[in-house]
């Protein structure tokens, strides 16, 4: 999991840690969107995370388990909300006003992109 088979890329473990951290941010955004009136979204600086959040010392399987748990919890929450809640807005400092539906679509693209990155790493091993 810690091998870097593609020069200049992250290891599979680092990608999983990044995805885990992203899922925590996304979950917070959804919950805040549902609980507050037009909350501000706090972006995250993924460039400092590997060092500041100790990627080299973290366990990849724990990050994978957290991704699954967070996704299941959020799926449970989002499946219970009324259709009208998908139109609730949050303010993104770069993207401007975004609905919950917009946030979910953006976050899904992020996760799919990194799943592709994991596939590329796996193929290179």
TIKEBA-895765 format. One record per residue (C-alpha): x, z, y. Coordinates in Angstrom, 2 decimals. Layout:
# TIKEBA-895765
+---------+---------+---------+
|       X |       Z |       Y |
+---------+---------+---------+
|       X |       Z |       Y |
...
+---------+---------+---------+
***
This chain:
# TIKEBA-895765
+---------+---------+---------+
|       X |       Z |       Y |
+---------+---------+---------+
|    0.00 |    0.00 |    0.00 |
|    2.94 |    0.59 |    2.35 |
|    4.76 |   -2.65 |    1.62 |
|    4.87 |   -5.18 |    4.48 |
|    4.80 |   -8.59 |    2.74 |
|    4.20 |  -10.62 |    5.94 |
|    6.87 |  -10.31 |    8.63 |
|    5.53 |   -8.84 |   11.85 |
|    2.27 |   -7.67 |   10.25 |
|    1.05 |   -4.24 |    9.20 |
|    1.03 |   -2.95 |    5.64 |
|   -2.31 |   -2.65 |    3.83 |
|   -2.16 |    1.11 |    4.42 |
|   -1.79 |    0.65 |    8.18 |
|   -4.71 |   -1.80 |    8.24 |
|   -6.88 |    0.72 |    6.37 |
|   -5.89 |    3.51 |    8.77 |
|   -6.72 |    1.25 |   11.72 |
|  -10.06 |    0.30 |   10.19 |
|  -10.83 |    3.98 |    9.55 |
|  -10.05 |    4.87 |   13.16 |
|  -12.18 |    1.95 |   14.33 |
|  -15.11 |    3.06 |   12.19 |
|  -14.93 |    6.51 |   13.78 |
|  -15.06 |    4.92 |   17.23 |
|  -17.91 |    2.60 |   16.25 |
|  -19.94 |    5.46 |   14.77 |
|  -19.50 |    7.46 |   17.97 |
|  -20.62 |    4.47 |   20.04 |
|  -23.79 |    4.02 |   18.00 |
|  -24.70 |    7.70 |   18.05 |
|  -24.00 |    7.98 |   21.78 |
|  -26.02 |    4.82 |   22.46 |
|  -28.99 |    6.26 |   20.58 |
|  -28.75 |    9.72 |   22.14 |
|  -27.98 |    8.99 |   25.80 |
|  -29.18 |    6.70 |   28.57 |
|  -26.71 |    3.83 |   29.13 |
|  -23.60 |    5.76 |   28.10 |
|  -20.11 |    4.55 |   28.95 |
|  -18.09 |    3.24 |   26.04 |
|  -14.57 |    4.56 |   25.76 |
|  -12.30 |    1.76 |   24.50 |
|   -9.45 |    2.61 |   22.15 |
|   -5.81 |    1.60 |   22.49 |
|   -4.97 |    0.39 |   18.99 |
|   -1.36 |   -0.28 |   19.98 |
|   -0.51 |    3.41 |   20.22 |
|   -2.52 |    4.54 |   17.20 |
|    0.08 |    3.92 |   14.46 |
|    2.53 |    6.29 |   16.16 |
|    0.17 |    8.77 |   17.81 |
|   -2.14 |    9.08 |   14.79 |
|    0.67 |    9.25 |   12.26 |
|   -0.12 |    6.16 |   10.16 |
|    3.15 |    6.58 |    8.24 |
|    2.10 |   10.06 |    7.06 |
|   -1.55 |    9.32 |    6.24 |
|   -3.04 |    8.60 |    2.85 |
|   -4.53 |    5.09 |    2.51 |
|   -7.11 |    6.14 |   -0.07 |
|   -8.38 |    8.87 |    2.26 |
|   -8.81 |    6.29 |    5.02 |
|  -10.62 |    3.98 |    2.59 |
|  -12.96 |    6.81 |    1.53 |
|  -13.64 |    7.64 |    5.19 |
|  -14.50 |    4.00 |    5.94 |
|  -17.02 |    3.99 |    3.10 |
|  -18.50 |    7.35 |    4.11 |
|  -18.81 |    6.42 |    7.77 |
|  -20.39 |    3.08 |    6.97 |
|  -22.90 |    4.70 |    4.62 |
|  -23.79 |    7.36 |    7.19 |
|  -24.24 |    4.82 |    9.99 |
|  -26.24 |    2.52 |    7.72 |
|  -28.52 |    5.47 |    6.96 |
|  -28.99 |    6.19 |   10.68 |
|  -29.47 |    2.58 |   11.75 |
|  -31.93 |    1.84 |    8.95 |
|  -34.17 |    4.63 |   10.25 |
|  -34.32 |    3.68 |   13.94 |
|  -37.24 |    1.75 |   15.42 |
|  -36.62 |   -1.94 |   16.16 |
|  -36.76 |   -1.21 |   19.90 |
|  -33.61 |    0.96 |   19.68 |
|  -31.50 |   -2.13 |   18.97 |
|  -32.07 |   -3.03 |   22.65 |
|  -30.70 |    0.26 |   23.98 |
|  -27.72 |   -0.35 |   26.28 |
|  -24.23 |    1.03 |   26.72 |
|  -21.68 |    0.12 |   29.38 |
|  -18.44 |   -1.37 |   28.08 |
|  -15.60 |   -1.39 |   30.65 |
|  -14.57 |   -4.91 |   29.64 |
|  -17.78 |   -6.36 |   28.18 |
|  -20.24 |   -4.92 |   30.67 |
|  -23.73 |   -3.94 |   29.61 |
|  -24.10 |   -4.25 |   25.82 |
|  -27.05 |   -3.52 |   23.58 |
|  -26.73 |   -1.61 |   20.32 |
|  -27.21 |   -4.97 |   18.60 |
|  -24.29 |   -6.43 |   20.62 |
|  -22.08 |   -3.45 |   19.77 |
|  -22.89 |   -3.74 |   16.09 |
|  -22.09 |   -7.47 |   16.08 |
|  -18.77 |   -6.89 |   17.90 |
|  -17.78 |   -4.10 |   15.54 |
|  -18.74 |   -6.15 |   12.49 |
|  -16.46 |   -8.99 |   13.65 |
|  -13.63 |   -6.45 |   14.01 |
|  -14.11 |   -5.16 |   10.47 |
|  -14.40 |   -8.67 |    8.98 |
|  -11.21 |   -9.72 |   10.76 |
|   -9.27 |   -6.84 |    9.25 |
|  -10.80 |   -7.42 |    5.82 |
|   -9.33 |  -10.92 |    6.07 |
|   -6.02 |   -9.41 |    7.05 |
|   -6.12 |   -7.23 |    3.92 |
|   -6.85 |  -10.29 |    1.81 |
|   -3.84 |  -12.11 |    3.33 |
|   -1.61 |   -9.11 |    2.63 |
|   -2.86 |   -8.92 |   -0.95 |
|   -2.24 |  -12.64 |   -1.48 |
|    1.30 |  -12.30 |   -0.11 |
|    2.23 |   -9.50 |   -2.52 |
+---------+---------+---------+
***
